[in-house]
Amino acid sequence: MLSKKQNLLETIRGGNPDRFVNSYEAFAMMAVNPFSASNSNPKKGELNVVNKWGVTRSFPDNTPGPFPVHDFEHIVVKDITKWKETVKAPSVLFPEEDWAPYVEQAMAIDRDEYFATAFVAPGIFEQCHYLMEMQRTLLNFYEEPELMHELIDFIADWEVQYAEQICKYLKPTALFHHDDWGSQKASFISPEMFEEFYVPAYKKVYGYYKEHGVELIVHHSDSYAANLVPGMIEMGIDIWQGAMSTNNIPELIQKYGGQISFMGGIDNGIVDREDWTQEHIDEVTLEVCKACGKLYFIPGTTMGGANSIYEGVYEAVTEAINKASAELF
């Protein structure tokens, strides 16, 4: 029986996996470090928590995660022509002793069995609309493209500084990076605009990680983003996690398998419900696994982490994937 790590590599390299990779089983997440621990992330049920970028976020019950608060009072960048006056990047430099407990945890990971996986969120696009609000962000691509390039470069340079500290201390072998790029039905921006504004920024960030010991780039976007896959490949993404069923994943695997792999296919909106049942989750999971096949695909919910909105759903999906492996392998 292959290790979790080796089974994943066989899957994404077109080899001979002996079962489906089961959601996040191959990733030992390193989500906490001195910066993230000090960045005031709201817990479920908490409202109006301000982080180090000055962004106010709330985490209502029965939602997948915290969201920015964007009434006029709380928007950080009300006028992009003045973004340099309002956007202040927080320092990522902490004393070595602050990193020590996280280094100890990182070094305790069995790296033969798991990828030691750094966790970074939000991403560059999300940071833009966290600071400006979604509508303002999308309008600014058209009305103030030069200023958007400046802001995106500023955020990307900050991400590289953060990557330097993560790689120096935690020595990750994988990166799990959040940045939602679409709704369920469409990307937020066109492939041409994506190529112009975000591909160069991510090549810089993901390139740094790849040059400093990271073997796998796993990018989370629980959305439609099939039209952005060529850009993802150019960025250096190995696994697109969060690929919703609206993307026609079997078609994407046929077209791009070997260049990128796809993780998801089991939409949270379909299974992660108050009225969930194991039987329904088994049916949905088996159908997805049959359609997508054994290579370049990792079944799981589209949630950006090993959890669920409703208690027990993630564990039920784990059981369903094991059943699909027993039937199809």
Residue pairs with C-beta under 8 A, 6 or more apart in sequence:
1 18
2 10
2 17
2 18
2 19
3 112
3 113
4 21
4 25
4 26
4 113
4 114
5 26
5 111
5 112
5 113
5 114
5 115
7 17
7 18
7 19
7 21
7 26
8 17
8 21
8 26
8 115
8 298
9 15
10 16
10 17
10 18
11 17
11 20
11 21
11 261
11 294
11 295
11 296
11 297
11 298
12 238
12 239
12 261
12 296
12 298
14 257
14 258
14 295
14 296
15 295
17 294
17 295
17 329
18 329
19 322
19 325
19 329
20 289
20 294
20 298
20 299
20 321
20 324
20 325
20 328
20 329
21 298
21 299
22 299
22 300
22 318
22 321
22 322
22 325
23 298
23 299
23 300
23 301
23 306
23 314
23 317
23 318
23 321
24 300
24 305
24 306
25 318
26 114
26 115
27 114
27 115
27 117
27 174
27 176
27 218
28 109
28 110
28 114
28 115
28 116
28 117
29 117
29 119
29 176
29 305
29 306
30 102
30 105
30 106
30 109
30 116
30 117
30 118
30 119
30 170
30 172
31 119
32 102
33 99
33 102
33 165
33 166
33 169
33 170
34 94
34 98
34 99
34 102
35 90
35 92
35 94
35 162
35 165
36 119
38 52
39 51
39 52
39 90
40 49
40 50
40 51
40 52
41 49
41 51
41 57
41 66
42 49
42 57
42 58
42 59
42 66
43 59
44 59
44 61
45 59
45 60
45 61
46 58
46 59
47 58
47 59
47 60
48 56
48 57
48 58
48 69
48 74
49 56
49 57
49 58
49 59
49 66
50 56
50 57
51 57
52 90
53 76
53 87
53 88
53 89
53 90
53 127
53 130
53 131
54 76
54 86
54 87
54 88
54 131
55 68
55 76
55 130
55 131
56 68
56 69
56 74
57 66
57 67
57 68
57 69
57 130
58 66
58 67
58 69
59 65
59 66
59 67
60 67
62 309
62 310
63 309
64 268
64 303
64 304
64 309
65 304
68 74
68 129
68 130
68 133
70 133
70 134
72 78
75 131
75 132
75 133
75 136
76 86
76 87
76 130
76 131
76 132
77 83
77 86
77 87
77 131
77 132
77 136
77 151
78 86
80 132
80 136
80 140
80 144
80 147
80 148
80 151
81 144
81 147
83 131
83 147
83 150
83 151
87 131
87 151
87 154
89 154
89 155
89 158
92 158
92 161
92 162
92 165
93 165
94 165
96 169
99 165
99 169
102 169
102 170
103 169
103 170
106 116
106 169
106 170
106 171
106 172
109 116
111 173
115 172
115 173
115 174
115 215
115 216
116 170
116 171
116 172
116 173
116 174
117 172
117 173
117 174
117 175
117 176
117 218
118 166
118 170
118 172
118 174
118 175
118 176
118 209
118 214
119 176
120 159
120 162
120 166
120 175
120 176
120 177
120 178
121 177
121 178
121 179
121 220
121 304
122 130
122 178
122 179
123 177
123 178
123 179
123 180
123 219
124 152
124 155
124 156
124 159
124 179
124 198
124 201
124 202
124 205
125 179
125 180
125 181
125 188
125 198
126 178
126 179
126 180
127 155
128 137
128 148
128 151
128 152
128 155
129 136
129 137
131 151
132 140
134 188
138 188
138 189
140 147
140 148
141 148
141 189
141 193
141 197
145 197
148 197
149 197
152 197
152 198
152 201
153 201
155 201
156 201
156 202
156 204
156 205
157 204
159 205
160 204
160 205
160 208
163 205
163 208
163 209
163 212
164 208
164 212
166 172
167 208
167 209
167 212
167 213
167 214
171 213
172 209
172 213
172 214
173 213
173 214
173 215
173 216
174 214
174 215
174 216
174 217
174 218
175 206
175 209
175 214
175 216
175 217
175 218
176 218
176 220
176 241
177 206
177 217
177 218
177 219
177 220
178 220
178 221
178 304
179 219
179 220
179 221
180 220
180 221
180 222
180 223
180 242
181 187
181 188
181 189
181 194
181 221
181 223
181 225
181 228
182 188
182 221
182 223
182 224
182 225
182 228
183 223
183 224
184 223
184 224
184 244
184 246
184 269
185 224
185 246
186 224
187 194
187 223
187 224
187 225
187 227
187 228
189 197
190 227
191 227
191 228
191 230
191 231
194 228
194 231
195 231
195 234
198 231
199 231
199 234
199 235
202 235
202 236
203 234
203 235
203 236
206 217
206 235
206 236
206 237
207 236
209 217
210 217
210 236
216 238
216 239
217 235
217 236
217 237
217 238
217 239
218 237
218 238
218 239
218 241
218 263
219 232
219 235
219 237
219 239
219 240
219 241
220 241
220 242
220 304
221 240
221 241
221 242
222 242
222 244
222 264
222 268
222 302
222 303
222 304
223 242
223 244
224 244
224 246
224 247
225 232
225 240
225 243
225 247
226 247
226 248
226 252
229 240
229 252
229 256
229 260
232 240
232 260
233 256
233 259
233 260
237 260
238 260
238 261
239 260
239 261
239 262
239 263
239 298
240 260
240 261
240 262
240 263
240 264
241 263
241 264
241 298
241 300
241 304
242 263
242 264
242 302
242 303
242 304
243 249
243 252
243 262
243 263
243 264
243 265
243 302
244 264
244 265
244 267
244 302
245 265
245 266
245 267
245 270
245 288
246 267
247 262
249 262
249 264
249 265
249 288
249 291
249 292
249 297
250 291
250 292
250 293
252 262
253 262
253 292
253 293
253 295
253 296
253 297
256 296
257 295
257 296
258 296
260 296
261 296
261 297
261 298
262 292
262 296
262 297
262 298
263 297
263 298
263 299
263 300
264 298
264 299
264 300
264 301
264 302
265 288
265 291
265 292
265 297
265 299
265 300
265 302
266 281
266 284
266 285
266 288
266 299
266 300
266 301
266 302
266 317
267 301
267 302
268 301
268 302
268 303
268 308
268 309
270 284
271 280
271 281
271 284
271 301
271 313
271 316
271 317
272 301
272 303
272 308
272 309
272 310
272 313
273 310
273 313
274 310
276 310
276 312
276 313
276 316
278 316
278 319
278 320
281 313
281 316
281 317
281 320
282 319
282 320
282 323
284 320
285 299
285 317
285 320
285 321
285 323
285 324
286 320
286 323
286 324
286 327
288 299
289 299
289 321
289 324
289 328
290 324
290 328
292 299
294 328
294 329
299 321
299 324
300 317
300 321
301 308
301 313
301 314
301 317
303 309
303 314
306 314
307 314
308 314
308 317
